[in-house]
């Protein structure tokens, strides 16, 4: 009898831990939340050389975000649904003013009508349509 109660308590406790570890704790974090590429040799080796260099994604409490790469800046709004993070671009621009003069690059700074989707996995996020991984 005592073993049965003990066993049920352990199963219940493990269930709570499992459920809480699967849910997004994005709302319980302090803002701004910053994800960036951790440019270590280990990460570049593990992720098959498809690792972003000098990228940063900042989430603000007002549901705005700022995304920065080596050549671009992007601003917009974000929302979470389940383990998916949706980024809605509102503005993009080059860091270097000379890049605006290159006609073939003008399409790069146009925001898509559909959101960019990222998957939240504990302390990292992964972009769905690219092999891009950023760490908190």
ABEGO torsion letter per residue (X at the ends): XAAAAAAAAAAAAAAAAAAAAABBAAAABBOBBBBBBBBBAAAAAAAGGBBBBGBBBBBBAAGBBBBBBAABBBBEBBBBBEABBBBBBABBBBABAAAAABAAAAAAABBBABBBBBBBBEABBBBAABBBBBBX
